[in-house]
């Protein structure tokens, strides 16, 4: 459980780190997008402000000089007025006045171009058609801009404004302005926008990191508390298991204490059953229940009256029925204890027979759990080879003969074969008092 808790905490911390990294990427992307949108809006607003300013100034200065009776008629005073106006607005580099048919009506630079027709640019055509002023930062690469391109600017702010008379568009202004002031203003504001945006998103990310760090610490603390509680619970559960197992062992000892002739019977059955199980190559997860099931196989005799359990004479039919109930009672007792639940079918069915004539359920053949069949043979072997009030213990040869006789009727054939093989390999495990017979020559059992 502690390992599982550590794994879950590690996964949670990994998710938190991934979340912080993903949030940093998303916030950076959002900052870039927002700063880009604000910069674009700023540039457009700055151009719009410059367009309005230049349009109003040019219209106020030149309109009275170039419009007569609803037509563009440029007088000689226009040049002088423009010269004076350029001194007041040094950012204006050049001004052109266009007729709707593309004829250059007037310009303050290279007046030899006046009266020539040029293809109207896209912006001029839209202004004359819609009456809406436009502006754009443009490179001077058109034929009609050849003179302006020699002013020393690779690009300028061009403003296209309608010339109106009595509500009608009668021409257009094309104003060339130095973009330095506009671009300096845009650049300064752009830096402010980027710094402010980055700062805001950096603060947001820092707050998020602090929040995640706090959550991470809380998660570690809670995980550590949970781990400690789990450890305490496991220790308490282990102690409970130990005390419960001791209680079961005490009950089992009580059963054997009732009958001095069966003293040590459960331990001998356990030893024999484990030897047979190992010979059958049972895995550990099956050997452990076999070991405990063999030890507690007779615990149900707690429910049998002492007079019946220790009776020296042959049992009556009613008394034998009482004895037969001990396997069911034993299964019921150990079934209440979680760690021993795997032993329930072993204890319940260890008196079933291969031919189906056993009890309590009359199971037969492969329907009998293998571990239960192993305990049944181990129980029968110890009963045959030890002295009881109602019979003497059989000799080794007599007991072997009984086991061979019961192969395929009382006992499972595979269990009988494993019994003889295990006895041949480890005869000491099958003796009533192994410690006293360790120095004796091994008793070899014949294969059935």
Helices and strands as residue ranges (DSSP letters): H 2-66, E 67-68, E 71-72, H 77-88, E 92-99, E 104-107, G 111-113, H 122-130, E 134-139, G 143-145, G 148-151, E 155-165, E 168-177, H 180-258, G 260-262, H 265-279, H 284-295, G 299-303, H 306-309, H 317-324, H 326-335, G 338-343, H 344-349, G 365-367, H 370-385, H 396-406, H 413-425, G 427-430, G 434-436
